[in-house]
């Protein structure tokens, strides 16, 4: 770990809050985890293109509510290990990383919260390792079987997935994203959210520090490359999720048609969907107060891990 905590992306916030951070061995890779609070563990899985800092507004609220937050940098991101090669980023490997983390640091069972790609990992984890997931909360991530259904139905979802096709090309996506200091991402973070404070200039500077070179984007973009090459990891059996599940959806989402929310009960029988009007895909940043209310209400209901 760096001697100066300020030297890493989000390091100043870690120091200010007195949070703990470490590199955790989970088999062949090490994951960077920021740990806050005490109580029942809540594993927080970010999406693309973010890192543990995505949960900066949720971690204090969870601590105050008596939970222990474990915000993860997924493999390939920020300070976690970045193995070479597209096969290293197939969904089955991402899932096993988090399964090992829960066994190693959460006593074998945890609440799991995921946004975007982190939601895909969370859904699959709950399907493949149901014994590890107490409650599941997913934010603005289409359930894989429903996503595949909408792709089969016509162009609607394909038009929203153009970037996934673009990401299959070698090196070009990394260059395009990082040119002019993440200008394309900054435009998305500033234009899509309804809340002007969703991503402050200071926040965007932290993201710049995490993704300032094309090499820092190769792992994250490889998630998409592996998803098409190893489709069965995402769309194959098992798809059934038996955990108590809350799906939080910021509307509108430019990356998924609203039809992906239809008919989910056939795969997730214990499901509650909460739509947040006037919030974007970046829902936990755009509407943090409402997301925190929903998250804590859900996790406090019933038993604990």
N, C-alpha and C positions, 0 to 999 in steps of 0.2 A: 504494500500500500504506500502511496506517496506520503512523505513526511508532512508536506503542507496540504491540508485537505482542500484548500482553495484552488489547488492546481488542477483538479478534475472537474468536468462538467457537473454543475449542481453542487460542487463542493462547499461553496459558501453557505448554501441552505442547510446542508448536512451539519456544518459546524454551528450555525445559528440555533438549530433545533436540538442539538445534542444527540442526533441520531447516530446509530451504529452502522458501519458499512464494512463489508468483508468480501473476499473471494472464496466461494464455496465449491469444493470438488464434488462434481456430480458425474462420476465416471471418467470419460476421456476429456472433458472440458471443465473449466472453472467458470461459474457464474458470479457476476457482481451483484450483491444483494444489499439494499439499504433497509435497515431494520429499525422500527420505531414502536415504542409502547410495549405494554405487557398485557397478557390475556390470551384469549383464543386466537390462533393464528389466521391471518387473512393474506393469501398470496396474491399479489397484484401484478398482472401481466400486461405490458404496454403493447401498442400497435406500431404501425409504420407511418411515418419515420420518426419515432420518438425514442425514449429510453425510460429508465425508472422515474425520471423527473415528470413524466406525464401525470403522476399521481400526487403531485405537490400539494394540491388542494384537498385531497382525501385523507392523507396520512395523519395530519393533526386531528381531524374530526374523528377518525377511527381510534386514535389513541385516547382522546377525551371520552369516547364511548366505551372504553375498556377492552379494546382489541389490540393485538400486536400486528402491525403492518410489515409485510416482507415484500418490498418492491424490487422486482428483478430486472436486470438487463438481460434480455434473451440472448442466446448465443449469436455471435456476429455483431452485437451492438455494444457501443460505448466501451466499457471496461471489461466486459465478458470476453472469453476467448473467441477467436475468429478462425476456425479451422478452414483449410483450403478445400475448394471443390463444391460444386452444386449438390452432390449427394449428401454432404454433411448438413444440409439445411432442409432435408425432407421432414415432413410433419411428424413422422414417427420418432425421429430423433429429438425434435423439440419437446414432444410430449414426455419422452423418457427423461429428459433433463429435469423437468418440473416434478415428475414422479419421484426422482431421486432426491430432489431438494426437499420435498414434503417429508419423505422418510428420514432424511438426515437432520433437518432443522425444525420440523413442525410436529414431530412425534407421530408421524404416520397418517395424519388426517388434518385437513384444513378447509376453511372456506376459500374459494378460488374466484377471483374477479378478473375479467379480461376485456380489453377494448380492441376492436379491429383485429389484427393478426393475433393479438393475445387472446381474443375471444375464440378464435379458431382453435388455438392450442387448448384453451379451457374446455370447449365443447368435446374435443377428442379425448382429453384426459379423463373427463367424467364418463365417457362411453367405454374407454379401454380399461381404466382403473377406477371403477366406481367406489371401491373401498377407501380411496384416498381423498375423496371430495365430499365434504359435509353439505355445504350449500354452494350454489353456482350463481354468479351474477355476470352477465355478458352485456356489453355496451356496443351498439352499432357494429355488430358483426353478424352477417347472415349465417343461419344454420346451414351446414354444407349440403345436406340433402335438398333443402328448399332452394338453395342457390343453383344447384344442378338442375332442378326442375324448371326454374325460370330461364336458364340458358337454353333448355330444350324447347321452350315455348315460343321463342322468337328473338327478334333483334333488341328488344327493350333492355335486357340485362347485358347483352353483348356490347351495346353502345356505351354503357356505363363502365365496362371493364376494359376499355381501350388501352389503358396504361399497363394492364397485365400482359397484353400482347407486346407492347413496346418494351417491357422489361425483359423479354426473352432474348433481345439482341445483346451481344457481348460488349461490355465497356461503355457503350453510348449512354445508357441510362445513368450510370454513375457520373459521367461527365456532365450530362444535361442538368442533373439535380444540383451538383455542387458549383456550377458556373455562377459567377457574380454573387458569391457568398450566399448560396441557397435562395436566390431571388425568386424562383418559381414556388418554392415552399413558403417563403415569407408572404407571397401574394395570396396563397391559399389560406394561410393562417390568419391573415388580416381581412380577407374578403368573405370567407364562408361563415365564420362565427357571427352570431347576432350580438354577442356581448363584446364591446370594444376592448375590454380588459382581459379577454380570454387568453390572448398571447401578448404580453407586454414586450416592449423592446428588450428588456432584460431577459425575459424568457427566450426570445428568439436568439439572443446572443449565446445563451447556454446551448441551444440546439446547434448553432454554428460551431461551437467548440467540439461538440460530439461528432459532427458530420462535415468537418472542414476539408476533408480530402476525399477524392474518389474511392480510395481504398477503404475508407470508413463506411462506404455505402455498399460495397460488394456483398458482404454478408446479408444485410437486410434485403437487397434486391434478389439475392439467391433464394430467399423464401419463395418468391414468385416463380422463379425458374424451376425450383424443385417441385412446386405444386402442380405444374403441368406435366413434368416428366414422371412424377410418381403420384398419379391421380388417385390411386387406390388408398393412399394414406389419408386423403381428405374425404373422398366420396364413397369409399368402400365400407363394408361392415367392420365393426358394429356402429350403428348410428343412434341406437337407443340411449337416451339419457334419463336416468331415473331420479337423479338428485333434484331436490327443490331448486327451481331455477327461476330467476328474474331476468327478463330481457328489457334493458333500458334503451330506448330508441329516440335519438334526436332527429327531429323532422325539420326540413327535408334532408336526405342524405344523397349527395350526387353520385355515390358509388354503388348504390343498391336500390332497385325498384322496391316500393313499399309492398309489393306482392310477396316478397320473401318472408313476410310476417304471417302469411295465411297458412292455415292448416298445420301448424307446428306441433299440435297436440298429439299427432300420430307418432311422433318421435320423442317428444318431451311431455309426458302426461301431466307432470306436476309443474306447470308453467304459468307464470304471470308476466304479462307484457305491459310496460309502462311507457307510453309515448310522451315526449316532451316537445310540445309545439315551440316554434321559434328558437330551437337549439339545433346546432349543426352536427355533422358527423363527429366532431371533436366534443362530444357532449359533456364529458366530465370537466373540461376546461371552460366550455361555453356556459354551462348552467351548474356550477359547482355546488351551490347551496341546495338545489333540488336533488341533484344526484346524491349528495351526502345524506339527505333525509331519507331517500329511498333505500340507499345502501344500508344504512344503520338500522332502519326499521326492519328490513328484511333479515339482516344477520342477527338481530336481537330476538326475533320471533322463534319460538321453539327452543330446541336444545343447542348445545355447543359441541364442538369436536371433542 
